[in-house]
Structures are given as structure tokens and as C-alpha cells.
Amino acid sequence: ILGEIIDPYVGIDICGDKEDEIKIKTKYIDDNGFNPRWDELFRFRITNPDVALIRFTVYDKDMNMDDFIGSATIPFNSIRTGCRHIQLRDSANTLLELSTLFVKIKIDDS
């Protein structure tokens, strides 16, 4: 419905070698599309970082079919430890102005 406030959640996909592939998602945040906060922790074991990609996709939770909001795909080797803003893009791969995910990343080499 035009003008409704979205119920966002984030899908996180690891793409690359078969043993590294995983799909998970956050819980959805009811009626908070302006500044949602998930406070969720996810851990991944990546065996071949040279070919791994991490895709973050934001969706709007709906009754029938969830709506695509924006996404970002990043090579694993480009990710750095710390707090980062990840710029989102629309379905035509155009940057969405002022639309980012704020994430905290920790990489453990052990």
C-alpha cells in the first residue's frame, strides 16, 4: 500500500564455494523502515575467502510476497573489521541515496 511504513528484515547470503554457501535472515522490525535496529549476531565459517561474496538484501515483510527494498554484494576479501555503512542499491543497481546498513564486522582468522 502506497505510503505504508515498511516492516524490514535483512537476508544475508554467502555465495562462493559450495561448502561456504548459506542463507539466513534477521527478524523483521514491525513498522520501522526509517531506522530499524536488529541487534542480531551471525557467525560464518568461510573456507575459501578468495571466491566468497556476501550479499545483504533488505526486504519488506508482507502477507503474501515480501518486497525487495535494496541490496549490496561485497567480495569477502574487501570486508574489513569494524563498524561499517554498507550502501544499498536498487534492482537496477543504482545507489539508493541515504540508504545504508550499519554493521559491525569481526573477522577471526583462526
C-alpha positions in Angstrom: 0.0 0.0 0.0 1.4 3.3 -1.0 2.6 5.3 2.0 2.7 2.5 4.5 5.7 2.1 6.7 7.7 -1.0 5.9 8.5 -4.0 8.1 12.1 -4.5 7.1 14.3 -7.5 7.5 17.7 -8.4 6.1 18.6 -11.5 4.2 22.3 -12.4 4.3 23.7 -14.8 1.7 27.2 -16.2 1.4 28.0 -17.2 -2.2 31.1 -19.0 -3.4 32.3 -22.5 -2.9 29.5 -25.0 -2.2 30.7 -25.6 1.4 30.6 -21.8 2.1 27.1 -21.1 0.8 24.5 -20.2 3.4 21.3 -18.1 3.6 20.0 -16.6 6.8 17.8 -13.6 7.7 17.1 -11.3 10.6 13.8 -11.0 12.3 11.5 -8.3 10.8 11.0 -5.0 12.5 7.4 -4.0 12.6 6.6 -0.6 11.2 10.1 0.9 11.3 11.5 1.5 7.8 13.3 4.7 8.8 15.8 3.5 11.4 15.3 -0.2 12.2 17.7 -1.9 14.6 18.1 -5.7 14.6 20.9 -6.3 17.2 21.5 -9.8 15.9 24.7 -11.7 15.8 25.6 -14.1 13.0 28.7 -16.2 12.6 30.0 -17.7 9.3 32.9 -20.1 8.6 34.3 -19.3 5.2 36.8 -21.8 3.8 37.6 -20.1 0.5 37.5 -16.3 1.0 39.1 -15.7 -2.4 35.8 -16.5 -4.2 33.3 -15.7 -1.4 30.7 -12.9 -1.8 28.4 -11.6 0.9 25.1 -10.2 -0.2 22.9 -8.2 2.1 19.3 -7.8 0.9 16.6 -5.7 2.6 13.0 -6.8 2.2 9.7 -5.5 3.4 7.8 -8.3 5.2 4.3 -8.6 3.7 1.4 -11.0 4.0 1.7 -12.6 0.5 5.1 -11.8 -1.0 7.9 -9.8 0.6 9.0 -6.7 -1.4 12.6 -6.1 -2.4 13.9 -2.8 -0.9 17.7 -2.8 -1.7 20.8 -4.9 -1.6 24.6 -4.8 -1.6 27.1 -7.5 -2.6 30.6 -7.4 -1.4 33.6 -9.7 -2.0 34.6 -11.2 1.3 38.3 -10.1 0.8 37.1 -6.5 0.6 35.4 -6.5 4.0 37.3 -5.0 6.9 36.8 -5.4 10.7 34.9 -2.7 12.4 31.7 -0.7 12.1 30.8 0.0 8.5 28.0 1.6 6.5 27.0 -0.6 3.6 25.5 1.4 0.7 22.4 -0.2 -0.7 21.4 -0.4 -4.4 18.0 -0.8 -6.1 17.0 -3.6 -8.5 18.7 -1.6 -11.4 21.9 -1.5 -9.4 21.6 2.3 -8.8 22.8 3.6 -5.5 19.9 4.4 -3.1 20.7 7.8 -1.7 20.9 7.8 2.1 20.1 4.0 2.3 22.7 2.0 4.2 23.0 -0.8 6.6 25.2 -0.2 9.6 27.0 -3.4 10.5 29.8 -4.4 12.9 32.1 -6.9 11.4 34.7 -9.1 13.2 37.0 -11.4 11.2 38.7 -14.1 13.1 41.5 -15.8 11.1 41.7 -18.9 13.4 
